[in-house]
Amino acid sequence: MRSIAIINQKGGVGKTTTAVNLGAGLAREGKRVAVVDLDPQAHATLHFGVDPRSARNTTYHLLTGDAQFASMWHTVDDGLKVAAAHLDLAAAEVELAGVVSREAILRDKLARISSDFDYLIIDCPPSLGLLTLNALAAVEDVFLPLQPHFLALHGLSKLMQTVGLVASRLNSRLRMAGVVLCLYESGTRLAGEVAGDVEEYFTHLRNEGPVWEHARLFSSRIRRNIRLAEAPSFGKSIFGYDASSAGANDYNALCSEVLSYYAGRSLVEGPRTTLAAPPAASMIEHRHAA
């Protein structure tokens, strides 16, 4: 099972939209896909048309109680299931404050379903707290949705440091897979400049250790599209809402690229080792601060 955490400490950059539509797109390709909503806002849950209040067990119960994934799946479509979140999840960090190995709860429960799915996607909250730490401790790969604006780039090196620290201390399997540019406006000069800066940054980062060796800027661009903004209010992925839209075309292209990415990685992956030290600072931030 390929396991992916979709993270960004900044909100409004296309994180949940990518989690939902990447999951739906992979299912359309015949893959068995699970989406785990780990955000107390429950936006991925709502996007799939699931009412968090109707869920008997949610990811809150998973982290704070004895609930297992088998009792919480909602079937969204053929090959696609979602584990719902709830607002109560916001209290999980406080409730788990005194729990031993609290950052490994999700990892231990995911181990029981590792053969049930081809892809597992976790939609993380817009923070680097305990919920995101649980996701990073449990998965193999990190996808970073990024809006091509300077402020969205600010803090990228800190996020990469967090990934590196989790890889060296909690999860030796963790890898940075790459960046997905969302809300992309191809007609602007800034979008092209940011894309170039991100590509340069990850070209440098790939030399820093095995955690970064497969990191990339995905070629597919998720353009700003009103259909993507409308789909959640109908409780559907972009493919269920408007499969002929530009948004559907963009996520279909991303799904194809992700499948090729993993097919290529399967040929070259060897024994995994940990990163000696995370990269210290971002070239991007220094360049724009100059």
N, C-alpha and C positions, 0 to 999 in steps of 0.2 A: 504493500500500500504506500503510495506517495502521499506524504502529509505536508501541508502548506499552511503557514501562518501569514495572514495578510495584515500588515501592521503599518501604522504611521501615527506618531504622537500628535499630529495635527489633524483636526477634523475637517470635513468638507473637501477632501481631495479625491474622492471616488473609491474609498476603501470598501465600503459595504456594497456599492454598485459592482465593483470588481469581484468580490467574493460570491455574490449571488449569480452574476451572469457568467463568470468563468465556470462555476459549478454547473449551471444549467447547460452551458455550451458543451462541456465535457460529457454530460449525460446524453446529450443529443448525438454524440459521437460513439455511443454504445458503452461508455464507461460507467461503472458503479460508483456513485459519488455521494459523499456525505458532507453537509455543511453544518458546522458547529457555531452557533451564535454565542460569543463570549462577551458581548457588549451589553451593559445594562439598559441601554436605550432600545434594545431589541429591534433594531431597524432591519436586519437581515430576516428575522422572524416575520415581521410585518410585510416585508417585500415579497415573501413567498406566500402571503395570504393566510398566515397562521396567527390566530389571536393568542398572545402570550397568556392571557387570563384563563384560557381554556385548557392550557397544557397541564396535565397532572404532574408531570415532572419536568423541570427545566434545568438548564446548566447551573442554576443556583443550587438546586437540590443535589446535583452531581458533585459539586465542589464542597458543599457543607454537610452533606448527609450520606446515606447509603445507596442512593439511586445509581443505577447503571444505565449505560446507553441503550440497552435493549428495551428499557421501559419508556423511552422518551422520543423515539423517532416519529416524525410526521412525514408521510410519503407525499411528496410534492408532485412528482411526475415519474415516468418510467425511469428507473435507475437513479433517482434523485431523492434523498431524504435530508431533513433538517432537524437538528436538535435545538429547540427553542430557548431563548433567553427570557428574562423577566427583570423588572425594575429592582426586585429584591437582590439581584446580583451585585448591586452597588454596595451592599452591606457585607459582602463576602470577605473583603480584605480585613475588616474589623473583626468579624467572627472567627477568622482563621489565624488571627494574630499570634495565638499561643499554641498552634498546632505544629507538631514536629513534621518536617519535610513537606510543608504546605505547598511549596512550589512544584512538587512532583505528583500532586493528586490527579491532575488531568492525565499525565503520562501513564500512570498506573492503570487508569480506567480505559484509556485508549488501547492499551496492550491487549485487552480482551476482544477487541473487534478488528484487529489488524488484518485478518484474512477476509473480512466481510465486504471490503470496498477496494476499488482501484485508486481512488483519490479521496483524500479528506482535506477539507478547507476550513480553516478557523478564521472567523471574522473577529478581530480583536478590538478592544475599546481604544479610543484616541488618547492613550496614556502609556507610560512604561511601568505601571504598577504590578501588583501581584497577579492580576488576571492575564496580562500580557506575558508576564514571566512564566506562568503555567503553560501558556501556549508555546513559548520558545523552548521550554524544557521538554516538550512533548513531540515536536515535529522535526522533520528533516530539513525543511526549506522555508525561507522567508521571501515573500513577495512584498515589494514596497510600491504602492500607488503614489504617484507624485504629480502635483499640478505644476506645470512649467512656469512658475513665478519665483522670483528671488526669495521671498519670505518662506515659500514652501521648501526651499533648499536649506534655509538656515537651520542648523541643528542636525543636519544629516550625519555629520561625523560622530555626534554624540549617540545617535541611534545605532550607527555601525559599531561603536565601542560597546554598546549594550549587547548587541548580537555576539561580538567577539568574547565578551566576558561570560555570557551564558554558555557558549561553545566550549570555553576552556574550563569552566567550573561545574556545569550542570548537565550538558548535553553534547557529547563529543560528535554526535551525528549531524549537528546543526550546520547548515550551509546557507549563505546568502545567494539566492537564485538571481534576483535582479529587480529592476525598476520597470513599472508600467506607467507611462505618461498618460494621465487622464485630463479631462477638460481641456483638451488640446485645441489650440487655434492655429492652424497651419499658416494663416496669412500674416501672422505677427513675427517680427524679427526676434522678439524675446524668446518665443517658444523654440526657435531654432538654436539660439545661443545656449539656452538651458540644456537642451538635448545634447549639444556638443560638450558642455561642461560635465554633465553626468557621465557621458561616455568616456571622457578623459579621466575622470575620477576613478571609475571602475577599472579602466585599463591599468591605472597605477595600483589600485587595491588588489588586483588579482595576483600581484607579486608578493603580497604580505603574508600569505599562508593559505593552507587548504580550505579554510572556511570561505575564502573569497575566490577560489580558483575558477569557479563556474559562474561567477557573478556577471551580469550583463544588463544592458539596456535593451529591453525587448523592442523589436522593430515596429510592432503594431502600435498604433496611436489611437487612443480612445478620444474621439473628437467630442467637443461640446455638442450635445444633441438633446432637443426638448423631449423626444420620446423616452430617453433614459430617465429624465426627471419625472415623467408622467407615470411610468410603469409601476413604481411602488404603490401608488394610490389605488391601483387596480389589483394589487396582490399578485403580480405576475413578473416573471423575468422579462427581459426585452424580447426574447424569442417567443414567449407566449403573448406578449402585448402587440408587438409589431415586428415580425420577422423580416420585413423588407426595409426596415429603417437603417439609417447610417449607423446607429448605435449597435444594432444587431450585426451588421457587417463587420464593424470594428471588433466586437467581442468574438465573433466567429473566427476572424483572422488571428486574434490572440490565442484562442483555444488551439488552433492548428499549430501555432508557433510553440505553445507550451508542450503539446504532444511530441513535436519534433525535438524540442529541447531535452525532454526526458529520454526519448529514444537514443539521442546522441550521448547523453550522460551514462546510460546503461552500458555503453560500449567501453567507456574509459574509466569508470569508477573503480577504485581499488580500496585497500584498507584505509579506514578513516583515522586521522590523528587530530589532536587538538591544536588550537592556535596558541603560539607562545605569548603573544601580547596583541591587543587590539590596536588598530591604527590610531595615531594620536590626534590628528587634526585633518580637516577637510581642505583640499586644494580649492574647492569651490568657494568656501567661505573666505579664504584668504584672497582669492582672486577678486571677488566682488567687494571685499572690504578695502581693497587697495585704492 
